[in-house]
Structures are given as structure tokens and as C-alpha cells.
Amino acid sequence: MKFNISTLLFLLSSYCTFAQLPDCDIWLFDIKDSAGQIVFQNPINITHKKGYDNQPAFSPDSKYILFASQPDTNKPTDIYKYDILKKTTARLTNTPLSEYSPTFMPDGKNISVVVVEKDNAQRLWKLPLAGGPASLIMPNVDSIGYHCWINKDSLALFVLTKPFTLQLVGVQSQKTSVLADSLGRCMRMRDGALWYTTAAGHFSNVYAYSFKSKQSTFLGMIESEDFCFRGKESIWSCSDNTIVSGYMNSKSGAAEILNLEKYGITKPTRITVSPDGKKLAVVSIK
């Protein structure tokens, strides 16, 4: 399936330059619960090729993964789909523009992507999962690095200010408000709160923003800016070549749950768990 994005063509010129991105792969692990212990099995490198493969996002039904890929450094990034059961990869977009951060929208019928336009504007576009024309979500909101849907009417944005800022925005009003600065790229919704990180030297402070109280609560420190959850269990993040559970500044510290080095993964970055809790995706820089 290839999305029709003819509405974007007016943004293009005959020559485009593209960012030099790191060479990285996406690994997939099965997660099993055995005698009260979490076990990781069947590791597979689902990209296993040269080039940039990053920003994995599981579908709501946990059956496939979307990710951004740039196999050729002279071409833009496009969005690809990996079918977990069939172990097959298909291209979803094929455009002269670069698309990043595929994110499933709350309506379940569309995904949102950050598009780098001809003039280097970075705005959010909507792509129907069933195919069809792309559409600009918020024409007046630019410099978006990453995003997280709060609900169908509002988002949290990682905005490319100096320093980076966390901003909340209403889709209809397109009015933004700054919530925090020195932001990390990972933002996730959990139990009605927005979880995010801010830089703390070589570490990251984790906060949860309550939309009810309008307050952010400090929860702990992790050694990476990326994190994820599995059900109601503790926060998962990366520490050197391992996946750990919990906070490094807690009394017991963060507990190692998966050593990645034995699989040749020495520079893990992004991690995410499928909605059904049965799969873990890890991005590894080569």
C-alpha cells in the first residue's frame, strides 16, 4: 500500500538534501511470564540491513509495527510496516519528503507523522491507514520533533526550541502552552497522565503531568531518555547494554531484566512494548 500524498507536491523542488542519520536496526523479543519471572525469547532483527531504521510503533492490536526507514542516505525517510506473524515488511509511504515518528491516532483509523517539508518546516500530517490523501493536522504549528496524542483533541509536542520544550496544544485552536524545558524525546500517556523526561546531566528525570491537578510530579531518575511500560509494572528503560526496571535513585536501584550484549546490541536507544504486553522492540545503533 502506498499513500497518495499529491497534496504535498507543491512543497517540493527538483533538488532536496537529506539528513545524515545513524545506522541502526530494530530488534523484536517475545515477552513471557514464567513462574513469576519475565523471560525474553526469540530475538529477531526485523530490519537487519544498512541504513536508518528507527522509531518503532506497535499497532493497537499488536499485530504489526510501523517505523521510519532511510535505506539510502541520498533519499528521504519513509514509513514501513512489519507484519509480526508473517515476518514481512511493506512500504507504506514513498514520497520526496521525509516522514518520521509514525504514531497511531486515537480514532484508530489514521496515523500521524512528522513531515520535514521543503523549507525545513516540521509539521504533523495525517495519513489514513486504509490509504488515501494525506492532510495537514495543524498548519500553524511548526518545529515539531516528536509528539504524543493526549486525546483526539489535544497533543503533547517536543518542540525544537533552545532548549527543547514540552508544549501542549489543542488541535482546533492550534494554541500551545509550555509545560517544561530541557525535554527528552520520549512522551507517553499512562493512567490519564502524561509521562516525560527532562535532562539531568548524563541522566533523565521522569515526571508525570496530571491533567486533573495541572501539576507535574517527579517520579525518579533513569539512565536514558527513552522508557516504556508493561501493564501496571514498573517503568522500563536502558542502562548501558541492558534493559532495567525501576529508578536508579530508588532504595533498591534499577533491576536488570534483559542483557542485550549477548545479542550484539551494544548501543540500545528507543524501547517500546506492544499493547498486549507480549513483544518488546529495541532500537540498536550499529
C-alpha positions as CSV (number, residue, x, y, z in Angstrom):
1,M,0.0,0.0,0.0
2,K,1.3,3.5,-0.9
3,F,-0.4,6.6,0.4
4,N,-1.4,9.2,-2.1
5,I,0.2,12.5,-0.9
6,S,-0.1,14.6,-4.0
7,T,-1.2,17.4,-1.8
8,L,2.4,17.7,-0.6
9,L,4.0,18.1,-4.0
10,F,3.7,21.9,-4.1
11,L,6.3,21.9,-1.3
12,L,8.9,20.3,-3.4
13,S,11.7,21.5,-5.7
14,S,13.7,19.3,-8.1
15,Y,16.5,19.0,-5.5
16,C,16.4,18.0,-1.9
17,T,19.0,17.2,0.7
18,F,18.5,14.8,3.5
19,A,19.9,14.4,7.0
20,Q,22.7,12.0,7.7
21,L,21.1,9.6,10.1
22,P,22.7,6.9,12.3
23,D,22.9,3.3,11.0
24,C,20.5,1.4,13.3
25,D,18.3,-1.7,13.5
26,I,15.1,-2.7,15.2
27,W,15.1,-5.9,17.3
28,L,12.0,-7.7,18.4
29,F,11.7,-10.0,21.5
30,D,8.9,-12.2,22.8
31,I,8.0,-11.5,26.4
32,K,6.9,-14.5,28.5
33,D,5.8,-14.7,32.2
34,S,7.2,-17.8,33.7
35,A,6.8,-18.7,37.4
36,G,6.5,-15.0,38.3
37,Q,9.6,-14.1,36.2
38,I,9.7,-12.1,33.0
39,V,11.6,-14.1,30.3
40,F,12.6,-12.7,26.9
41,Q,12.7,-15.1,24.0
42,N,13.1,-15.4,20.2
43,P,15.1,-12.3,19.4
44,I,15.0,-11.3,15.8
45,N,16.5,-8.3,13.9
46,I,13.5,-7.3,11.9
47,T,15.4,-4.8,9.7
48,H,18.9,-6.2,9.5
49,K,20.3,-4.0,6.8
50,K,22.3,-0.9,6.3
51,G,20.7,2.4,6.9
52,Y,18.4,4.1,9.4
53,D,15.5,2.0,10.9
54,N,14.1,3.6,13.9
55,Q,11.0,4.9,15.9
56,P,9.0,1.7,16.1
57,A,5.3,2.0,17.0
58,F,3.2,-1.1,17.6
59,S,-0.3,-1.2,16.2
60,P,-3.2,-1.1,18.8
61,D,-3.9,-4.8,18.1
62,S,-0.1,-5.6,18.5
63,K,-0.1,-7.3,15.1
64,Y,2.4,-5.1,13.3
65,I,5.0,-2.4,13.8
66,L,5.4,0.9,11.9
67,F,8.8,2.5,11.7
68,A,10.8,5.2,9.9
69,S,13.4,4.0,7.5
70,Q,16.1,5.5,5.3
71,P,17.9,2.7,3.4
72,D,19.7,5.1,1.2
73,T,21.3,8.3,2.6
74,N,20.6,10.1,-0.6
75,K,16.9,9.6,-0.2
76,P,14.2,10.7,2.3
77,T,12.9,8.6,5.1
78,D,9.6,6.7,4.5
79,I,7.3,4.8,6.8
80,Y,7.4,1.0,6.7
81,K,5.2,-1.7,8.1
82,Y,6.5,-5.0,9.6
83,D,3.9,-7.8,10.0
84,I,4.8,-9.7,13.2
85,L,3.1,-13.0,12.3
86,K,4.2,-13.2,8.7
87,K,7.6,-11.6,9.3
88,T,7.3,-9.5,6.2
89,T,8.0,-5.8,5.6
90,A,6.0,-3.5,3.3
91,R,6.5,0.2,2.4
92,L,3.6,2.5,3.4
93,T,4.9,5.8,2.0
94,N,7.1,6.6,-1.0
95,T,7.4,10.4,-1.2
96,P,10.1,13.0,-1.9
97,L,9.6,14.3,1.7
98,S,10.9,12.7,4.9
99,E,8.4,11.3,7.3
100,Y,9.2,10.4,10.9
101,S,7.6,9.3,14.2
102,P,4.7,7.2,13.0
103,T,2.0,7.4,15.7
104,F,-1.4,5.9,15.9
105,M,-4.1,8.4,16.3
106,P,-6.9,8.0,18.9
107,D,-9.5,7.4,16.2
108,G,-7.8,4.1,15.2
109,K,-8.2,4.9,11.5
110,N,-5.2,7.2,10.9
111,I,-1.6,7.7,11.8
112,S,0.2,11.0,12.4
113,V,3.8,11.6,11.2
114,V,6.2,14.5,11.4
115,V,7.0,15.6,7.9
116,V,10.1,17.6,7.0
117,E,8.9,20.0,4.3
118,K,10.9,21.8,1.6
119,D,11.6,24.8,3.7
120,N,12.6,22.6,6.7
121,A,9.3,23.2,8.5
122,Q,8.4,20.2,10.6
123,R,4.7,19.8,10.9
124,L,2.2,17.0,11.7
125,W,0.4,15.3,8.8
126,K,-2.4,12.7,9.0
127,L,-2.3,9.5,6.9
128,P,-5.3,7.2,6.6
129,L,-4.4,3.6,7.4
130,A,-6.8,2.5,4.6
131,G,-4.9,4.7,2.1
132,G,-5.9,8.0,0.6
133,P,-4.8,11.6,0.6
134,A,-2.6,13.0,3.4
135,S,-3.7,16.1,5.3
136,L,-2.0,18.7,7.4
137,I,-3.2,18.5,11.0
138,M,-2.1,21.9,12.4
139,P,-0.9,24.3,9.7
140,N,0.2,26.9,12.2
141,V,2.3,24.6,14.5
142,D,5.9,24.1,13.3
143,S,9.3,22.8,14.6
144,I,7.8,19.6,15.9
145,G,10.4,16.9,16.8
146,Y,8.1,14.3,18.4
147,H,4.5,14.1,19.5
148,C,2.1,12.1,21.8
149,W,-1.7,12.2,21.5
150,I,-3.4,13.0,24.8
151,N,-6.9,12.6,23.3
152,K,-8.5,13.2,19.9
153,D,-8.4,17.0,20.5
154,S,-5.0,17.6,22.0
155,L,-1.3,16.6,21.9
156,A,1.9,16.9,23.7
157,L,4.8,18.1,21.5
158,F,8.5,18.0,21.7
159,V,9.3,21.4,20.1
160,L,12.7,22.2,18.6
161,T,13.3,25.4,20.7
162,K,16.6,26.1,22.5
163,P,16.4,24.3,24.9
164,F,13.8,21.8,23.7
165,T,10.4,22.3,25.3
166,L,7.4,20.2,26.1
167,Q,4.3,22.0,24.8
168,L,0.6,21.2,25.0
169,V,-1.6,22.1,22.0
170,G,-5.2,22.0,21.0
171,V,-5.8,20.6,17.6
172,Q,-8.6,23.1,16.8
173,S,-7.2,26.2,18.4
174,Q,-3.5,25.5,17.5
175,K,-2.6,27.4,20.6
176,T,0.4,26.0,22.5
177,S,1.5,26.3,26.1
178,V,4.9,25.4,27.5
179,L,4.9,22.7,30.2
180,A,8.6,22.0,30.7
181,D,12.0,22.6,29.1
182,S,15.2,20.6,28.6
183,L,12.8,17.8,27.4
184,G,13.7,14.3,26.4
185,R,12.2,12.8,23.3
186,C,10.0,10.1,24.9
187,M,6.5,11.0,26.0
188,R,3.8,8.5,26.9
189,M,0.3,8.5,28.3
190,R,-0.5,6.3,31.3
191,D,-3.4,6.3,33.7
192,G,-4.6,9.7,32.4
193,A,-1.2,11.4,33.0
194,L,1.5,12.4,30.6
195,W,4.9,10.9,31.4
196,Y,8.0,12.7,30.1
197,T,11.7,13.2,30.9
198,T,14.0,16.2,31.3
199,A,17.8,16.3,31.1
200,A,19.7,15.8,34.4
201,G,23.4,15.7,33.4
202,H,24.0,12.2,32.0
203,F,20.7,11.0,33.3
204,S,17.0,11.9,32.9
205,N,14.4,12.9,35.5
206,V,11.0,11.3,35.0
207,Y,7.8,13.3,35.6
208,A,4.1,12.6,35.3
209,Y,1.8,15.5,34.5
210,S,-1.7,15.2,35.8
211,F,-4.4,16.9,33.7
212,K,-6.7,17.0,36.7
213,S,-4.4,18.8,39.1
214,K,-2.4,20.6,36.4
215,Q,0.8,19.6,38.2
216,S,3.9,17.6,37.4
217,T,5.2,15.0,39.9
218,F,8.8,13.9,40.0
219,L,9.0,10.1,40.0
220,G,12.7,9.2,39.8
221,M,15.8,9.0,37.6
222,I,16.7,6.8,34.7
223,E,19.9,6.5,32.7
224,S,18.3,7.1,29.3
225,E,15.7,9.4,27.8
226,D,13.6,6.6,26.4
227,F,11.3,4.5,28.5
228,C,8.2,2.3,28.3
229,F,5.7,0.4,30.4
230,R,4.3,-3.1,30.5
231,G,0.9,-3.1,32.0
232,K,0.9,-1.8,35.6
233,E,4.5,-2.9,36.1
234,S,7.4,-0.5,36.8
235,I,9.0,1.7,34.2
236,W,11.5,0.1,31.8
237,S,14.5,1.9,30.4
238,C,18.0,1.3,29.1
239,S,21.2,1.2,31.2
240,D,24.4,0.7,29.2
241,N,23.7,-2.6,27.3
242,T,20.7,-3.8,29.5
243,I,17.0,-3.2,29.9
244,V,16.2,-2.3,33.5
245,S,13.1,-1.9,35.6
246,G,12.6,0.9,38.1
247,Y,14.5,4.0,39.0
248,M,18.2,4.2,39.6
249,N,17.8,6.5,42.6
250,S,15.3,4.3,44.5
251,K,16.5,2.3,47.5
252,S,16.8,-0.9,45.6
253,G,18.0,0.7,42.4
254,A,17.0,-0.3,38.9
255,A,16.9,-4.1,38.4
256,E,18.3,-5.6,35.2
257,I,15.7,-7.7,33.3
258,L,17.5,-8.2,30.0
259,N,21.1,-8.2,29.0
260,L,21.3,-7.1,25.3
261,E,25.0,-7.5,24.7
262,K,24.8,-11.2,24.1
263,Y,22.7,-10.5,21.0
264,G,25.2,-8.0,19.7
265,I,23.2,-5.0,20.9
266,T,25.7,-2.6,22.4
267,K,24.0,0.8,21.9
268,P,20.3,0.4,22.7
269,T,18.2,3.6,22.4
270,R,14.5,3.5,21.9
271,I,12.4,0.7,23.5
272,T,8.7,0.1,23.4
273,V,6.3,-2.7,24.5
274,S,3.3,-3.9,22.5
275,P,-0.2,-3.1,23.8
276,D,-0.8,-6.7,24.7
277,G,2.5,-6.9,26.6
278,K,3.8,-9.8,24.6
279,K,6.5,-8.1,22.5
280,L,9.4,-5.8,23.1
281,A,11.0,-3.7,20.4
282,V,14.5,-2.3,20.9
283,V,16.4,0.1,18.6
284,S,20.2,-0.6,18.4
285,I,22.7,1.8,16.9
286,K,25.5,-0.1,15.0
